[in-house]
Amino acid sequence: MVNRDLRELPAHTISEGALYLRIPATTVRCWSTGREDYPPLVYAAAQTPLLLSFLNLVELHILDALRRIHRVRMPEIRSAIKCLVRPAIDQ
């Protein structure tokens, strides 16, 4: 039997996540799926159908706090994410 972390299971739709976090659904979708010119900031737990895990909701909450409360600009957030993800990929 494989022990899977329940926090990583796909469980929430975009609209549920938006409701829980009080973030517009369009923002949650954009941050979770990316746009043609930007990759996603958060990789959703499931792509088809698009579902978010509890950990995805935590990541989205932190992104929202960085943007709204701490007024960190999106290019700075994207740059920081690249620095964090790159070492894990290079190993």
PDB file of N, CA, C and O in Angstrom:
ATOM      1  N   MET A   1       0.838  -1.179   0.000  1.00  0.00           N
ATOM      2  CA  MET A   1       0.000   0.000   0.000  1.00  0.00           C
ATOM      3  C   MET A   1       0.888   1.248   0.000  1.00  0.00           C
ATOM      4  O   MET A   1       1.838   1.350   0.775  1.00  0.00           O
ATOM      5  N   VAL A   2       0.563   2.179  -0.871  1.00  0.00           N
ATOM      6  CA  VAL A   2       1.333   3.411  -0.990  1.00  0.00           C
ATOM      7  C   VAL A   2       0.701   4.477  -0.093  1.00  0.00           C
ATOM      8  O   VAL A   2      -0.498   4.740  -0.175  1.00  0.00           O
ATOM      9  N   ASN A   3       1.509   5.073   0.745  1.00  0.00           N
ATOM     10  CA  ASN A   3       1.023   6.171   1.591  1.00  0.00           C
ATOM     11  C   ASN A   3       1.173   7.467   0.831  1.00  0.00           C
ATOM     12  O   ASN A   3       2.292   7.929   0.606  1.00  0.00           O
ATOM     13  N   ARG A   4       0.076   8.052   0.438  1.00  0.00           N
ATOM     14  CA  ARG A   4       0.091   9.311  -0.288  1.00  0.00           C
ATOM     15  C   ARG A   4      -0.340  10.427   0.646  1.00  0.00           C
ATOM     16  O   ARG A   4      -1.280  10.275   1.427  1.00  0.00           O
ATOM     17  N   ASP A   5       0.350  11.534   0.557  1.00  0.00           N
ATOM     18  CA  ASP A   5       0.025  12.685   1.387  1.00  0.00           C
ATOM     19  C   ASP A   5      -1.343  13.229   0.974  1.00  0.00           C
ATOM     20  O   ASP A   5      -1.521  13.667  -0.162  1.00  0.00           O
ATOM     21  N   LEU A   6      -2.280  13.202   1.870  1.00  0.00           N
ATOM     22  CA  LEU A   6      -3.643  13.643   1.568  1.00  0.00           C
ATOM     23  C   LEU A   6      -3.709  15.112   1.184  1.00  0.00           C
ATOM     24  O   LEU A   6      -4.639  15.532   0.495  1.00  0.00           O
ATOM     25  N   ARG A   7      -2.732  15.895   1.622  1.00  0.00           N
ATOM     26  CA  ARG A   7      -2.719  17.322   1.279  1.00  0.00           C
ATOM     27  C   ARG A   7      -2.448  17.549  -0.197  1.00  0.00           C
ATOM     28  O   ARG A   7      -2.718  18.634  -0.711  1.00  0.00           O
ATOM     29  N   GLU A   8      -1.923  16.551  -0.886  1.00  0.00           N
ATOM     30  CA  GLU A   8      -1.589  16.679  -2.305  1.00  0.00           C
ATOM     31  C   GLU A   8      -2.688  16.168  -3.234  1.00  0.00           C
ATOM     32  O   GLU A   8      -2.580  16.318  -4.451  1.00  0.00           O
ATOM     33  N   LEU A   9      -3.736  15.570  -2.684  1.00  0.00           N
ATOM     34  CA  LEU A   9      -4.795  14.999  -3.518  1.00  0.00           C
ATOM     35  C   LEU A   9      -5.633  16.091  -4.177  1.00  0.00           C
ATOM     36  O   LEU A   9      -5.991  17.074  -3.527  1.00  0.00           O
ATOM     37  N   PRO A  10      -5.949  15.927  -5.464  1.00  0.00           N
ATOM     38  CA  PRO A  10      -6.825  16.898  -6.136  1.00  0.00           C
ATOM     39  C   PRO A  10      -8.231  16.823  -5.541  1.00  0.00           C
ATOM     40  O   PRO A  10      -8.855  15.763  -5.537  1.00  0.00           O
ATOM     41  N   ALA A  11      -8.716  17.942  -5.045  1.00  0.00           N
ATOM     42  CA  ALA A  11     -10.004  17.909  -4.352  1.00  0.00           C
ATOM     43  C   ALA A  11     -10.874  19.138  -4.584  1.00  0.00           C
ATOM     44  O   ALA A  11     -12.072  19.092  -4.303  1.00  0.00           O
ATOM     45  N   HIS A  12     -10.316  20.228  -5.085  1.00  0.00           N
ATOM     46  CA  HIS A  12     -11.060  21.487  -5.139  1.00  0.00           C
ATOM     47  C   HIS A  12     -11.076  22.048  -6.561  1.00  0.00           C
ATOM     48  O   HIS A  12     -10.051  22.069  -7.243  1.00  0.00           O
ATOM     49  N   THR A  13     -12.235  22.495  -6.991  1.00  0.00           N
ATOM     50  CA  THR A  13     -12.332  23.155  -8.289  1.00  0.00           C
ATOM     51  C   THR A  13     -11.778  24.576  -8.177  1.00  0.00           C
ATOM     52  O   THR A  13     -11.521  25.073  -7.080  1.00  0.00           O
ATOM     53  N   ILE A  14     -11.603  25.203  -9.309  1.00  0.00           N
ATOM     54  CA  ILE A  14     -11.139  26.594  -9.335  1.00  0.00           C
ATOM     55  C   ILE A  14     -12.125  27.488  -8.579  1.00  0.00           C
ATOM     56  O   ILE A  14     -11.714  28.341  -7.792  1.00  0.00           O
ATOM     57  N   SER A  15     -13.410  27.296  -8.815  1.00  0.00           N
ATOM     58  CA  SER A  15     -14.405  28.158  -8.159  1.00  0.00           C
ATOM     59  C   SER A  15     -14.433  27.927  -6.647  1.00  0.00           C
ATOM     60  O   SER A  15     -14.614  28.879  -5.887  1.00  0.00           O
ATOM     61  N   GLU A  16     -14.258  26.681  -6.199  1.00  0.00           N
ATOM     62  CA  GLU A  16     -14.186  26.418  -4.759  1.00  0.00           C
ATOM     63  C   GLU A  16     -12.958  27.096  -4.146  1.00  0.00           C
ATOM     64  O   GLU A  16     -13.047  27.743  -3.102  1.00  0.00           O
ATOM     65  N   GLY A  17     -11.823  26.939  -4.807  1.00  0.00           N
ATOM     66  CA  GLY A  17     -10.601  27.578  -4.319  1.00  0.00           C
ATOM     67  C   GLY A  17     -10.742  29.085  -4.238  1.00  0.00           C
ATOM     68  O   GLY A  17     -10.311  29.707  -3.268  1.00  0.00           O
ATOM     69  N   ALA A  18     -11.341  29.664  -5.254  1.00  0.00           N
ATOM     70  CA  ALA A  18     -11.553  31.113  -5.276  1.00  0.00           C
ATOM     71  C   ALA A  18     -12.458  31.540  -4.121  1.00  0.00           C
ATOM     72  O   ALA A  18     -12.217  32.561  -3.477  1.00  0.00           O
ATOM     73  N   LEU A  19     -13.484  30.760  -3.871  1.00  0.00           N
ATOM     74  CA  LEU A  19     -14.411  31.061  -2.776  1.00  0.00           C
ATOM     75  C   LEU A  19     -13.708  30.962  -1.426  1.00  0.00           C
ATOM     76  O   LEU A  19     -13.842  31.856  -0.590  1.00  0.00           O
ATOM     77  N   TYR A  20     -12.966  29.889  -1.209  1.00  0.00           N
ATOM     78  CA  TYR A  20     -12.263  29.700   0.072  1.00  0.00           C
ATOM     79  C   TYR A  20     -11.248  30.816   0.324  1.00  0.00           C
ATOM     80  O   TYR A  20     -11.118  31.316   1.441  1.00  0.00           O
ATOM     81  N   LEU A  21     -10.535  31.195  -0.737  1.00  0.00           N
ATOM     82  CA  LEU A  21      -9.429  32.150  -0.588  1.00  0.00           C
ATOM     83  C   LEU A  21      -9.841  33.606  -0.781  1.00  0.00           C
ATOM     84  O   LEU A  21      -9.065  34.521  -0.507  1.00  0.00           O
ATOM     85  N   ARG A  22     -11.075  33.812  -1.257  1.00  0.00           N
ATOM     86  CA  ARG A  22     -11.564  35.162  -1.554  1.00  0.00           C
ATOM     87  C   ARG A  22     -10.679  35.849  -2.590  1.00  0.00           C
ATOM     88  O   ARG A  22     -10.292  37.009  -2.452  1.00  0.00           O
ATOM     89  N   ILE A  23     -10.380  35.082  -3.628  1.00  0.00           N
ATOM     90  CA  ILE A  23      -9.602  35.563  -4.775  1.00  0.00           C
ATOM     91  C   ILE A  23     -10.487  35.354  -5.997  1.00  0.00           C
ATOM     92  O   ILE A  23     -11.182  34.341  -6.064  1.00  0.00           O
ATOM     93  N   PRO A  24     -10.492  36.265  -6.962  1.00  0.00           N
ATOM     94  CA  PRO A  24     -11.298  36.043  -8.166  1.00  0.00           C
ATOM     95  C   PRO A  24     -10.935  34.723  -8.851  1.00  0.00           C
ATOM     96  O   PRO A  24      -9.762  34.362  -8.942  1.00  0.00           O
ATOM     97  N   ALA A  25     -11.946  34.017  -9.324  1.00  0.00           N
ATOM     98  CA  ALA A  25     -11.726  32.725  -9.990  1.00  0.00           C
ATOM     99  C   ALA A  25     -10.806  32.873 -11.208  1.00  0.00           C
ATOM    100  O   ALA A  25     -10.016  31.976 -11.502  1.00  0.00           O
ATOM    101  N   THR A  26     -10.908  33.993 -11.907  1.00  0.00           N
ATOM    102  CA  THR A  26     -10.036  34.198 -13.072  1.00  0.00           C
ATOM    103  C   THR A  26      -8.568  34.268 -12.649  1.00  0.00           C
ATOM    104  O   THR A  26      -7.689  33.799 -13.372  1.00  0.00           O
ATOM    105  N   THR A  27      -8.307  34.847 -11.491  1.00  0.00           N
ATOM    106  CA  THR A  27      -6.938  34.925 -10.973  1.00  0.00           C
ATOM    107  C   THR A  27      -6.446  33.537 -10.581  1.00  0.00           C
ATOM    108  O   THR A  27      -5.323  33.161 -10.913  1.00  0.00           O
ATOM    109  N   VAL A  28      -7.273  32.779  -9.880  1.00  0.00           N
ATOM    110  CA  VAL A  28      -6.904  31.419  -9.478  1.00  0.00           C
ATOM    111  C   VAL A  28      -6.602  30.575 -10.714  1.00  0.00           C
ATOM    112  O   VAL A  28      -5.616  29.838 -10.739  1.00  0.00           O
ATOM    113  N   ARG A  29      -7.451  30.682 -11.740  1.00  0.00           N
ATOM    114  CA  ARG A  29      -7.239  29.918 -12.974  1.00  0.00           C
ATOM    115  C   ARG A  29      -5.942  30.349 -13.662  1.00  0.00           C
ATOM    116  O   ARG A  29      -5.158  29.502 -14.090  1.00  0.00           O
ATOM    117  N   CYS A  30      -5.717  31.633 -13.769  1.00  0.00           N
ATOM    118  CA  CYS A  30      -4.508  32.138 -14.436  1.00  0.00           C
ATOM    119  C   CYS A  30      -3.252  31.686 -13.698  1.00  0.00           C
ATOM    120  O   CYS A  30      -2.288  31.249 -14.326  1.00  0.00           O
ATOM    121  N   TRP A  31      -3.258  31.786 -12.383  1.00  0.00           N
ATOM    122  CA  TRP A  31      -2.084  31.381 -11.598  1.00  0.00           C
ATOM    123  C   TRP A  31      -1.886  29.873 -11.643  1.00  0.00           C
ATOM    124  O   TRP A  31      -0.767  29.394 -11.462  1.00  0.00           O
ATOM    125  N   SER A  32      -2.965  29.110 -11.884  1.00  0.00           N
ATOM    126  CA  SER A  32      -2.893  27.648 -11.892  1.00  0.00           C
ATOM    127  C   SER A  32      -2.652  27.049 -13.274  1.00  0.00           C
ATOM    128  O   SER A  32      -2.148  25.931 -13.383  1.00  0.00           O
ATOM    129  N   THR A  33      -2.999  27.769 -14.317  1.00  0.00           N
ATOM    130  CA  THR A  33      -2.833  27.225 -15.668  1.00  0.00           C
ATOM    131  C   THR A  33      -1.857  28.024 -16.512  1.00  0.00           C
ATOM    132  O   THR A  33      -1.389  27.546 -17.546  1.00  0.00           O
ATOM    133  N   GLY A  34      -1.546  29.238 -16.078  1.00  0.00           N
ATOM    134  CA  GLY A  34      -0.673  30.099 -16.860  1.00  0.00           C
ATOM    135  C   GLY A  34      -1.436  30.761 -17.994  1.00  0.00           C
ATOM    136  O   GLY A  34      -2.651  30.614 -18.131  1.00  0.00           O
ATOM    137  N   ARG A  35      -0.691  31.486 -18.791  1.00  0.00           N
ATOM    138  CA  ARG A  35      -1.233  32.130 -19.988  1.00  0.00           C
ATOM    139  C   ARG A  35      -0.274  31.814 -21.118  1.00  0.00           C
ATOM    140  O   ARG A  35       0.773  31.204 -20.901  1.00  0.00           O
ATOM    141  N   GLU A  36      -0.629  32.225 -22.319  1.00  0.00           N
ATOM    142  CA  GLU A  36       0.226  31.908 -23.465  1.00  0.00           C
ATOM    143  C   GLU A  36       1.645  32.463 -23.305  1.00  0.00           C
ATOM    144  O   GLU A  36       2.600  31.882 -23.822  1.00  0.00           O
ATOM    145  N   ASP A  37       1.785  33.575 -22.599  1.00  0.00           N
ATOM    146  CA  ASP A  37       3.111  34.182 -22.438  1.00  0.00           C
ATOM    147  C   ASP A  37       3.753  33.926 -21.071  1.00  0.00           C
ATOM    148  O   ASP A  37       4.892  34.334 -20.843  1.00  0.00           O
ATOM    149  N   TYR A  38       3.035  33.253 -20.154  1.00  0.00           N
ATOM    150  CA  TYR A  38       3.568  32.978 -18.814  1.00  0.00           C
ATOM    151  C   TYR A  38       3.200  31.558 -18.381  1.00  0.00           C
ATOM    152  O   TYR A  38       2.068  31.118 -18.583  1.00  0.00           O
ATOM    153  N   PRO A  39       4.147  30.851 -17.791  1.00  0.00           N
ATOM    154  CA  PRO A  39       3.815  29.521 -17.248  1.00  0.00           C
ATOM    155  C   PRO A  39       3.018  29.667 -15.952  1.00  0.00           C
ATOM    156  O   PRO A  39       2.980  30.752 -15.373  1.00  0.00           O
ATOM    157  N   PRO A  40       2.384  28.594 -15.492  1.00  0.00           N
ATOM    158  CA  PRO A  40       1.635  28.674 -14.233  1.00  0.00           C
ATOM    159  C   PRO A  40       2.560  28.968 -13.060  1.00  0.00           C
ATOM    160  O   PRO A  40       3.732  28.590 -13.071  1.00  0.00           O
ATOM    161  N   LEU A  41       2.031  29.638 -12.057  1.00  0.00           N
ATOM    162  CA  LEU A  41       2.770  29.893 -10.819  1.00  0.00           C
ATOM    163  C   LEU A  41       2.615  28.727  -9.849  1.00  0.00           C
ATOM    164  O   LEU A  41       3.497  28.459  -9.034  1.00  0.00           O
ATOM    165  N   VAL A  42       1.485  28.042  -9.951  1.00  0.00           N
ATOM    166  CA  VAL A  42       1.162  26.892  -9.112  1.00  0.00           C
ATOM    167  C   VAL A  42       0.750  25.769 -10.053  1.00  0.00           C
ATOM    168  O   VAL A  42      -0.082  25.972 -10.938  1.00  0.00           O
ATOM    169  N   TYR A  43       1.324  24.597  -9.868  1.00  0.00           N
ATOM    170  CA  TYR A  43       0.958  23.473 -10.721  1.00  0.00           C
ATOM    171  C   TYR A  43      -0.166  22.687 -10.060  1.00  0.00           C
ATOM    172  O   TYR A  43       0.026  22.059  -9.019  1.00  0.00           O
ATOM    173  N   ALA A  44      -1.347  22.731 -10.683  1.00  0.00           N
ATOM    174  CA  ALA A  44      -2.540  22.099 -10.131  1.00  0.00           C
ATOM    175  C   ALA A  44      -2.318  20.603  -9.932  1.00  0.00           C
ATOM    176  O   ALA A  44      -1.575  19.967 -10.680  1.00  0.00           O
ATOM    177  N   ALA A  45      -2.969  20.058  -8.920  1.00  0.00           N
ATOM    178  CA  ALA A  45      -2.830  18.639  -8.586  1.00  0.00           C
ATOM    179  C   ALA A  45      -3.350  17.740  -9.698  1.00  0.00           C
ATOM    180  O   ALA A  45      -2.848  16.630  -9.879  1.00  0.00           O
ATOM    181  N   ALA A  46      -4.349  18.201 -10.445  1.00  0.00           N
ATOM    182  CA  ALA A  46      -4.900  17.438 -11.576  1.00  0.00           C
ATOM    183  C   ALA A  46      -5.230  18.409 -12.699  1.00  0.00           C
ATOM    184  O   ALA A  46      -5.747  19.501 -12.465  1.00  0.00           O
ATOM    185  N   GLN A  47      -4.926  17.994 -13.917  1.00  0.00           N
ATOM    186  CA  GLN A  47      -5.161  18.861 -15.080  1.00  0.00           C
ATOM    187  C   GLN A  47      -6.510  18.613 -15.740  1.00  0.00           C
ATOM    188  O   GLN A  47      -7.139  19.557 -16.218  1.00  0.00           O
ATOM    189  N   THR A  48      -6.971  17.354 -15.780  1.00  0.00           N
ATOM    190  CA  THR A  48      -8.226  17.047 -16.450  1.00  0.00           C
ATOM    191  C   THR A  48      -9.066  16.152 -15.561  1.00  0.00           C
ATOM    192  O   THR A  48      -8.769  14.961 -15.469  1.00  0.00           O
ATOM    193  N   PRO A  49     -10.077  16.645 -14.916  1.00  0.00           N
ATOM    194  CA  PRO A  49     -10.463  18.046 -14.823  1.00  0.00           C
ATOM    195  C   PRO A  49      -9.482  18.806 -13.933  1.00  0.00           C
ATOM    196  O   PRO A  49      -8.768  18.220 -13.119  1.00  0.00           O
ATOM    197  N   LEU A  50      -9.468  20.109 -14.109  1.00  0.00           N
ATOM    198  CA  LEU A  50      -8.557  20.957 -13.343  1.00  0.00           C
ATOM    199  C   LEU A  50      -9.005  20.993 -11.882  1.00  0.00           C
ATOM    200  O   LEU A  50     -10.053  21.550 -11.554  1.00  0.00           O
ATOM    201  N   LEU A  51      -8.189  20.386 -11.010  1.00  0.00           N
ATOM    202  CA  LEU A  51      -8.497  20.344  -9.583  1.00  0.00           C
ATOM    203  C   LEU A  51      -7.275  20.750  -8.781  1.00  0.00           C
ATOM    204  O   LEU A  51      -6.140  20.455  -9.154  1.00  0.00           O
ATOM    205  N   LEU A  52      -7.524  21.425  -7.682  1.00  0.00           N
ATOM    206  CA  LEU A  52      -6.464  21.906  -6.807  1.00  0.00           C
ATOM    207  C   LEU A  52      -6.417  21.076  -5.535  1.00  0.00           C
ATOM    208  O   LEU A  52      -7.442  20.596  -5.049  1.00  0.00           O
ATOM    209  N   SER A  53      -5.230  20.917  -5.013  1.00  0.00           N
ATOM    210  CA  SER A  53      -5.053  20.228  -3.739  1.00  0.00           C
ATOM    211  C   SER A  53      -5.053  21.260  -2.606  1.00  0.00           C
ATOM    212  O   SER A  53      -5.057  22.467  -2.845  1.00  0.00           O
ATOM    213  N   PHE A  54      -5.049  20.757  -1.375  1.00  0.00           N
ATOM    214  CA  PHE A  54      -4.930  21.647  -0.227  1.00  0.00           C
ATOM    215  C   PHE A  54      -3.628  22.439  -0.313  1.00  0.00           C
ATOM    216  O   PHE A  54      -3.615  23.639  -0.041  1.00  0.00           O
ATOM    217  N   LEU A  55      -2.531  21.775  -0.691  1.00  0.00           N
ATOM    218  CA  LEU A  55      -1.245  22.476  -0.805  1.00  0.00           C
ATOM    219  C   LEU A  55      -1.283  23.532  -1.907  1.00  0.00           C
ATOM    220  O   LEU A  55      -0.654  24.581  -1.772  1.00  0.00           O
ATOM    221  N   ASN A  56      -2.012  23.273  -3.000  1.00  0.00           N
ATOM    222  CA  ASN A  56      -2.194  24.291  -4.030  1.00  0.00           C
ATOM    223  C   ASN A  56      -2.895  25.520  -3.448  1.00  0.00           C
ATOM    224  O   ASN A  56      -2.528  26.654  -3.757  1.00  0.00           O
ATOM    225  N   LEU A  57      -3.900  25.291  -2.610  1.00  0.00           N
ATOM    226  CA  LEU A  57      -4.615  26.411  -1.989  1.00  0.00           C
ATOM    227  C   LEU A  57      -3.690  27.210  -1.074  1.00  0.00           C
ATOM    228  O   LEU A  57      -3.782  28.436  -1.010  1.00  0.00           O
ATOM    229  N   VAL A  58      -2.803  26.519  -0.371  1.00  0.00           N
ATOM    230  CA  VAL A  58      -1.830  27.207   0.486  1.00  0.00           C
ATOM    231  C   VAL A  58      -0.913  28.072  -0.383  1.00  0.00           C
ATOM    232  O   VAL A  58      -0.657  29.229  -0.051  1.00  0.00           O
ATOM    233  N   GLU A  59      -0.426  27.521  -1.481  1.00  0.00           N
ATOM    234  CA  GLU A  59       0.447  28.281  -2.385  1.00  0.00           C
ATOM    235  C   GLU A  59      -0.268  29.513  -2.937  1.00  0.00           C
ATOM    236  O   GLU A  59       0.309  30.598  -2.995  1.00  0.00           O
ATOM    237  N   LEU A  60      -1.519  29.340  -3.338  1.00  0.00           N
ATOM    238  CA  LEU A  60      -2.297  30.459  -3.863  1.00  0.00           C
ATOM    239  C   LEU A  60      -2.525  31.519  -2.789  1.00  0.00           C
ATOM    240  O   LEU A  60      -2.474  32.715  -3.076  1.00  0.00           O
ATOM    241  N   HIS A  61      -2.772  31.094  -1.579  1.00  0.00           N
ATOM    242  CA  HIS A  61      -2.964  32.028  -0.461  1.00  0.00           C
ATOM    243  C   HIS A  61      -1.693  32.857  -0.245  1.00  0.00           C
ATOM    244  O   HIS A  61      -1.764  34.068  -0.035  1.00  0.00           O
ATOM    245  N   ILE A  62      -0.542  32.200  -0.298  1.00  0.00           N
ATOM    246  CA  ILE A  62       0.728  32.914  -0.111  1.00  0.00           C
ATOM    247  C   ILE A  62       0.967  33.886  -1.263  1.00  0.00           C
ATOM    248  O   ILE A  62       1.398  35.017  -1.038  1.00  0.00           O
ATOM    249  N   LEU A  63       0.693  33.460  -2.486  1.00  0.00           N
ATOM    250  CA  LEU A  63       0.841  34.368  -3.636  1.00  0.00           C
ATOM    251  C   LEU A  63      -0.045  35.591  -3.475  1.00  0.00           C
ATOM    252  O   LEU A  63       0.385  36.718  -3.721  1.00  0.00           O
ATOM    253  N   ASP A  64      -1.284  35.361  -3.060  1.00  0.00           N
ATOM    254  CA  ASP A  64      -2.207  36.477  -2.883  1.00  0.00           C
ATOM    255  C   ASP A  64      -1.703  37.434  -1.805  1.00  0.00           C
ATOM    256  O   ASP A  64      -1.787  38.651  -1.969  1.00  0.00           O
ATOM    257  N   ALA A  65      -1.179  36.890  -0.700  1.00  0.00           N
ATOM    258  CA  ALA A  65      -0.653  37.741   0.377  1.00  0.00           C
ATOM    259  C   ALA A  65       0.561  38.530  -0.102  1.00  0.00           C
ATOM    260  O   ALA A  65       0.701  39.711   0.219  1.00  0.00           O
ATOM    261  N   LEU A  66       1.435  37.887  -0.862  1.00  0.00           N
ATOM    262  CA  LEU A  66       2.596  38.605  -1.399  1.00  0.00           C
ATOM    263  C   LEU A  66       2.155  39.777  -2.274  1.00  0.00           C
ATOM    264  O   LEU A  66       2.723  40.866  -2.194  1.00  0.00           O
ATOM    265  N   ARG A  67       1.150  39.549  -3.099  1.00  0.00           N
ATOM    266  CA  ARG A  67       0.673  40.589  -4.011  1.00  0.00           C
ATOM    267  C   ARG A  67      -0.074  41.695  -3.278  1.00  0.00           C
ATOM    268  O   ARG A  67       0.217  42.876  -3.467  1.00  0.00           O
ATOM    269  N   ARG A  68      -1.035  41.318  -2.444  1.00  0.00           N
ATOM    270  CA  ARG A  68      -1.919  42.315  -1.835  1.00  0.00           C
ATOM    271  C   ARG A  68      -1.336  42.974  -0.595  1.00  0.00           C
ATOM    272  O   ARG A  68      -1.330  44.200  -0.488  1.00  0.00           O
ATOM    273  N   ILE A  69      -0.859  42.188   0.319  1.00  0.00           N
ATOM    274  CA  ILE A  69      -0.404  42.726   1.606  1.00  0.00           C
ATOM    275  C   ILE A  69       1.000  43.303   1.503  1.00  0.00           C
ATOM    276  O   ILE A  69       1.265  44.407   1.978  1.00  0.00           O
ATOM    277  N   HIS A  70       1.897  42.547   0.878  1.00  0.00           N
ATOM    278  CA  HIS A  70       3.299  42.961   0.815  1.00  0.00           C
ATOM    279  C   HIS A  70       3.650  43.724  -0.461  1.00  0.00           C
ATOM    280  O   HIS A  70       4.765  44.226  -0.607  1.00  0.00           O
ATOM    281  N   ARG A  71       2.691  43.806  -1.379  1.00  0.00           N
ATOM    282  CA  ARG A  71       2.834  44.575  -2.616  1.00  0.00           C
ATOM    283  C   ARG A  71       4.061  44.175  -3.440  1.00  0.00           C
ATOM    284  O   ARG A  71       4.750  45.024  -4.005  1.00  0.00           O
ATOM    285  N   VAL A  72       4.315  42.877  -3.496  1.00  0.00           N
ATOM    286  CA  VAL A  72       5.403  42.360  -4.329  1.00  0.00           C
ATOM    287  C   VAL A  72       4.883  42.265  -5.756  1.00  0.00           C
ATOM    288  O   VAL A  72       3.799  41.736  -6.000  1.00  0.00           O
ATOM    289  N   ARG A  73       5.668  42.781  -6.690  1.00  0.00           N
ATOM    290  CA  ARG A  73       5.248  42.789  -8.092  1.00  0.00           C
ATOM    291  C   ARG A  73       5.393  41.386  -8.701  1.00  0.00           C
ATOM    292  O   ARG A  73       6.272  40.614  -8.321  1.00  0.00           O
ATOM    293  N   MET A  74       4.509  41.085  -9.650  1.00  0.00           N
ATOM    294  CA  MET A  74       4.487  39.757 -10.254  1.00  0.00           C
ATOM    295  C   MET A  74       5.811  39.372 -10.915  1.00  0.00           C
ATOM    296  O   MET A  74       6.218  38.218 -10.783  1.00  0.00           O
ATOM    297  N   PRO A  75       6.512  40.277 -11.622  1.00  0.00           N
ATOM    298  CA  PRO A  75       7.809  39.874 -12.187  1.00  0.00           C
ATOM    299  C   PRO A  75       8.799  39.416 -11.111  1.00  0.00           C
ATOM    300  O   PRO A  75       9.595  38.507 -11.345  1.00  0.00           O
ATOM    301  N   GLU A  76       8.749  40.043  -9.942  1.00  0.00           N
ATOM    302  CA  GLU A  76       9.632  39.639  -8.846  1.00  0.00           C
ATOM    303  C   GLU A  76       9.247  38.262  -8.312  1.00  0.00           C
ATOM    304  O   GLU A  76      10.115  37.459  -7.971  1.00  0.00           O
ATOM    305  N   ILE A  77       7.954  37.992  -8.240  1.00  0.00           N
ATOM    306  CA  ILE A  77       7.482  36.681  -7.783  1.00  0.00           C
ATOM    307  C   ILE A  77       7.904  35.604  -8.774  1.00  0.00           C
ATOM    308  O   ILE A  77       8.400  34.549  -8.379  1.00  0.00           O
ATOM    309  N   ARG A  78       7.704  35.875 -10.072  1.00  0.00           N
ATOM    310  CA  ARG A  78       8.099  34.896 -11.097  1.00  0.00           C
ATOM    311  C   ARG A  78       9.604  34.624 -11.049  1.00  0.00           C
ATOM    312  O   ARG A  78      10.033  33.479 -11.194  1.00  0.00           O
ATOM    313  N   SER A  79      10.394  35.658 -10.851  1.00  0.00           N
ATOM    314  CA  SER A  79      11.841  35.499 -10.759  1.00  0.00           C
ATOM    315  C   SER A  79      12.221  34.645  -9.551  1.00  0.00           C
ATOM    316  O   SER A  79      13.090  33.779  -9.655  1.00  0.00           O
ATOM    317  N   ALA A  80      11.586  34.879  -8.424  1.00  0.00           N
ATOM    318  CA  ALA A  80      11.865  34.104  -7.215  1.00  0.00           C
ATOM    319  C   ALA A  80      11.482  32.638  -7.409  1.00  0.00           C
ATOM    320  O   ALA A  80      12.204  31.742  -6.972  1.00  0.00           O
ATOM    321  N   ILE A  81      10.351  32.396  -8.061  1.00  0.00           N
ATOM    322  CA  ILE A  81       9.921  31.020  -8.310  1.00  0.00           C
ATOM    323  C   ILE A  81      10.929  30.312  -9.214  1.00  0.00           C
ATOM    324  O   ILE A  81      11.255  29.148  -8.981  1.00  0.00           O
ATOM    325  N   LYS A  82      11.422  30.999 -10.239  1.00  0.00           N
ATOM    326  CA  LYS A  82      12.438  30.400 -11.113  1.00  0.00           C
ATOM    327  C   LYS A  82      13.674  29.999 -10.328  1.00  0.00           C
ATOM    328  O   LYS A  82      14.235  28.928 -10.556  1.00  0.00           O
ATOM    329  N   CYS A  83      14.102  30.848  -9.409  1.00  0.00           N
ATOM    330  CA  CYS A  83      15.287  30.541  -8.590  1.00  0.00           C
ATOM    331  C   CYS A  83      15.037  29.348  -7.681  1.00  0.00           C
ATOM    332  O   CYS A  83      15.945  28.552  -7.441  1.00  0.00           O
ATOM    333  N   LEU A  84      13.819  29.214  -7.174  1.00  0.00           N
ATOM    334  CA  LEU A  84      13.498  28.104  -6.283  1.00  0.00           C
ATOM    335  C   LEU A  84      13.345  26.790  -7.032  1.00  0.00           C
ATOM    336  O   LEU A  84      13.744  25.739  -6.530  1.00  0.00           O
ATOM    337  N   VAL A  85      12.777  26.838  -8.220  1.00  0.00           N
ATOM    338  CA  VAL A  85      12.498  25.623  -8.990  1.00  0.00           C
ATOM    339  C   VAL A  85      13.750  25.134  -9.707  1.00  0.00           C
ATOM    340  O   VAL A  85      13.963  23.925  -9.791  1.00  0.00           O
ATOM    341  N   ARG A  86      14.563  26.007 -10.211  1.00  0.00           N
ATOM    342  CA  ARG A  86      15.749  25.626 -10.995  1.00  0.00           C
ATOM    343  C   ARG A  86      16.680  24.668 -10.251  1.00  0.00           C
ATOM    344  O   ARG A  86      17.058  23.645 -10.823  1.00  0.00           O
ATOM    345  N   PRO A  87      17.074  24.952  -8.983  1.00  0.00           N
ATOM    346  CA  PRO A  87      17.971  24.020  -8.302  1.00  0.00           C
ATOM    347  C   PRO A  87      17.396  22.621  -8.154  1.00  0.00           C
ATOM    348  O   PRO A  87      18.139  21.643  -8.222  1.00  0.00           O
ATOM    349  N   ALA A  88      16.096  22.506  -7.953  1.00  0.00           N
ATOM    350  CA  ALA A  88      15.475  21.193  -7.826  1.00  0.00           C
ATOM    351  C   ALA A  88      15.546  20.437  -9.146  1.00  0.00           C
ATOM    352  O   ALA A  88      15.710  19.217  -9.152  1.00  0.00           O
ATOM    353  N   ILE A  89      15.424  21.141 -10.256  1.00  0.00           N
ATOM    354  CA  ILE A  89      15.473  20.512 -11.571  1.00  0.00           C
ATOM    355  C   ILE A  89      16.903  20.129 -11.917  1.00  0.00           C
ATOM    356  O   ILE A  89      17.125  19.082 -12.523  1.00  0.00           O
ATOM    357  N   ASP A  90      17.882  20.957 -11.544  1.00  0.00           N
ATOM    358  CA  ASP A  90      19.278  20.721 -11.885  1.00  0.00           C
ATOM    359  C   ASP A  90      19.889  19.537 -11.151  1.00  0.00           C
ATOM    360  O   ASP A  90      20.902  19.003 -11.601  1.00  0.00           O
ATOM    361  N   GLN A  91      19.312  19.116 -10.048  1.00  0.00           N
ATOM    362  CA  GLN A  91      19.915  18.043  -9.237  1.00  0.00           C
ATOM    363  C   GLN A  91      19.801  16.701  -9.875  1.00  0.00           C
ATOM    364  O   GLN A  91      20.261  15.708  -9.311  1.00  0.00           O
TER     365      GLN A  91
END
